[in-house]
Amino acid sequence: MDSKNKFSGMTVLLHWTVGLTILCLLGVGIYMAENEVDALYPIHKSFGVLIFPVILLRAIWRFKNGWPVAVTTYSKIEQIVAKVVHWLLLTLTILMPVTGMMFSGASGHGFGIFSWQIVPSNPSLTKPGEVDAFNPFAAHWGHELHEIFGYVLLAAICLHVVGVLKHKLIDKDASLARMLGKNVE
């Protein structure tokens, strides 16, 4: 279990696994969308599906352990910002794969883990090389929300990193050391 002085190995492992994977998926997602690199979609979707159970495990683990106790006292505004950013990070890491699967599945493109299909594509009978949506409404909102949540998540990650830097460089506290698995007594 986590304490004020030390995070458990599971907490540290889940934090860094989810954090680094989501950061990579955001970078790849923005790159492939901005540059229309269709070849990256199967890889992006596969890693999104693979990380989803780990994200759920992390959320369950966080609720089981409770929110981290601050290593020192901070102002009320810092406490509020930290709470909002942590809630955004946790919630959006869940919603990103959900909306991605909603978009991809409902749009007829399907998704899976590399060559193993979970939701198959829906090839168009009238337009060769294209797909027909299973549910255009769900596909549209899945796409819109996935994109919006992606940019909000990226902003939350930036705020999180700024907070880490503030803890390390200005406050000179042990928050980062604790997230690296060190005992900070």
VMD Tcl script that draws the C-alpha trace (Angstrom):
set ca {
  {0.00 0.00 0.00}
  {1.00 3.60 -0.53}
  {2.07 5.89 2.29}
  {3.13 9.50 2.63}
  {6.76 8.37 2.52}
  {6.72 5.64 -0.13}
  {4.59 4.45 -3.02}
  {4.21 0.72 -3.57}
  {5.98 -0.92 -6.47}
  {2.58 -1.51 -8.09}
  {1.69 2.19 -7.92}
  {5.02 3.19 -9.46}
  {4.80 0.52 -12.18}
  {1.21 1.40 -13.13}
  {1.92 5.15 -13.12}
  {4.92 4.96 -15.44}
  {3.50 2.22 -17.70}
  {0.23 4.06 -18.29}
  {1.83 7.51 -18.39}
  {4.54 6.70 -20.92}
  {2.25 4.57 -23.10}
  {-0.46 7.25 -23.20}
  {2.13 9.92 -23.98}
  {3.43 7.84 -26.91}
  {-0.11 7.11 -28.14}
  {-0.96 10.82 -28.00}
  {2.16 11.69 -29.99}
  {1.51 9.00 -32.60}
  {-2.19 9.90 -32.74}
  {-1.53 13.57 -33.39}
  {1.19 12.76 -35.93}
  {-0.91 10.28 -37.91}
  {-3.99 12.52 -37.89}
  {-2.12 15.68 -38.90}
  {-0.08 13.93 -41.60}
  {-2.67 11.34 -42.75}
  {-0.34 8.42 -42.06}
  {-2.88 5.59 -42.33}
  {-0.26 2.88 -41.81}
  {0.06 3.85 -38.13}
  {-3.63 3.37 -37.27}
  {-3.43 -0.42 -36.69}
  {-0.43 0.05 -34.37}
  {-2.10 2.94 -32.53}
  {-5.32 0.96 -32.09}
  {-3.50 -2.19 -30.99}
  {-1.54 -0.44 -28.26}
  {-4.69 1.45 -27.20}
  {-6.53 -1.84 -26.74}
  {-3.55 -3.44 -24.97}
  {-3.11 -0.61 -22.47}
  {-6.83 -0.38 -21.64}
  {-6.88 -3.22 -19.06}
  {-3.76 -1.74 -17.45}
  {-5.51 1.65 -17.27}
  {-8.52 0.04 -15.59}
  {-6.23 -1.75 -13.15}
  {-4.53 1.57 -12.38}
  {-7.89 3.25 -11.72}
  {-9.01 0.41 -9.43}
  {-5.64 0.50 -7.67}
  {-5.91 4.28 -7.18}
  {-9.40 4.03 -5.68}
  {-8.32 1.13 -3.46}
  {-5.26 3.04 -2.18}
  {-6.87 6.47 -2.13}
  {-5.33 9.62 -3.51}
  {-1.67 10.32 -2.68}
  {-1.00 12.28 0.48}
  {1.09 15.38 -0.17}
  {4.66 15.15 1.09}
  {4.38 18.65 2.59}
  {1.79 21.43 3.00}
  {0.68 23.41 -0.06}
  {-1.61 26.37 -0.61}
  {-5.33 25.79 -1.13}
  {-5.10 26.72 -4.84}
  {-2.23 24.26 -5.37}
  {-4.28 21.54 -3.70}
  {-7.29 22.29 -5.93}
  {-5.21 22.38 -9.13}
  {-3.47 19.12 -8.18}
  {-6.81 17.41 -7.48}
  {-8.36 18.62 -10.77}
  {-5.29 17.58 -12.80}
  {-5.12 14.15 -11.16}
  {-8.84 13.56 -11.77}
  {-8.44 14.66 -15.41}
  {-5.48 12.34 -15.90}
  {-7.28 9.35 -14.40}
  {-10.61 9.98 -16.15}
  {-9.20 10.83 -19.56}
  {-6.82 7.88 -19.64}
  {-9.96 5.73 -19.33}
  {-12.02 7.73 -21.83}
  {-9.35 7.87 -24.55}
  {-9.38 4.14 -25.36}
  {-13.16 3.97 -24.86}
  {-13.82 6.75 -27.38}
  {-11.15 5.38 -29.71}
  {-12.80 1.96 -29.76}
  {-16.22 3.59 -30.09}
  {-15.04 5.61 -33.10}
  {-13.16 2.81 -34.81}
  {-15.76 0.13 -34.17}
  {-18.84 2.21 -35.00}
  {-17.23 3.74 -38.11}
  {-16.78 0.32 -39.68}
  {-12.98 0.36 -39.53}
  {-12.87 -2.20 -36.75}
  {-10.11 -2.68 -34.21}
  {-8.12 -5.39 -32.55}
  {-4.68 -6.31 -31.35}
  {-2.40 -6.37 -34.37}
  {-3.79 -9.12 -36.64}
  {-6.34 -10.39 -34.08}
  {-9.66 -8.66 -34.73}
  {-11.95 -7.82 -31.83}
  {-14.43 -5.78 -33.88}
  {-14.10 -6.57 -37.60}
  {-14.20 -3.93 -40.30}
  {-17.34 -3.50 -42.39}
  {-16.23 -3.37 -46.05}
  {-18.57 -1.38 -48.27}
  {-20.51 -3.41 -50.81}
  {-20.91 -0.40 -53.11}
  {-17.56 1.43 -52.71}
  {-14.54 -0.88 -53.07}
  {-11.70 -0.10 -50.68}
  {-13.98 1.79 -48.25}
  {-15.99 0.80 -45.20}
  {-19.58 1.43 -44.16}
  {-20.28 2.70 -40.65}
  {-22.20 0.43 -38.32}
  {-23.48 3.50 -36.47}
  {-22.67 6.92 -37.97}
  {-23.85 8.80 -34.85}
  {-21.60 6.80 -32.49}
  {-18.74 6.99 -34.99}
  {-19.03 10.78 -35.24}
  {-19.16 11.34 -31.47}
  {-16.47 8.76 -30.81}
  {-14.17 10.62 -33.20}
  {-14.99 14.09 -31.86}
  {-14.63 13.10 -28.22}
  {-11.43 11.13 -28.85}
  {-9.87 14.20 -30.44}
  {-11.11 16.67 -27.80}
  {-10.16 14.40 -24.90}
  {-6.74 13.87 -26.48}
  {-5.94 17.58 -26.45}
  {-7.36 18.05 -22.93}
  {-5.30 15.06 -21.76}
  {-2.19 16.54 -23.36}
  {-2.82 19.83 -21.51}
  {-3.33 17.93 -18.24}
  {-0.06 16.05 -18.79}
  {1.72 19.37 -19.38}
  {0.26 20.77 -16.14}
  {1.31 17.57 -14.35}
  {4.89 17.93 -15.61}
  {4.93 21.62 -14.59}
  {3.78 20.52 -11.13}
  {6.54 17.91 -10.96}
  {9.12 20.52 -11.94}
  {7.76 22.94 -9.34}
  {7.99 20.24 -6.64}
  {11.55 19.38 -7.65}
  {13.06 22.78 -8.49}
  {11.13 25.31 -6.40}
  {9.69 23.41 -3.43}
  {12.64 21.02 -3.38}
  {10.40 18.32 -1.93}
  {10.46 14.55 -2.39}
  {7.35 14.12 -4.59}
  {9.31 12.96 -7.65}
  {11.58 10.69 -5.61}
  {8.49 9.02 -4.16}
  {7.05 8.43 -7.66}
  {10.38 6.88 -8.61}
  {9.84 4.31 -5.86}
  {12.16 5.81 -3.26}
  {11.44 6.00 0.45}
  {11.38 9.72 1.35}
  {11.40 9.58 5.17}
}
mol new
graphics top color blue
foreach p $ca { graphics top sphere $p radius 0.5 }
foreach p [lrange $ca 0 end-1] q [lrange $ca 1 end] { graphics top cylinder $p $q radius 0.2 }
display resetview
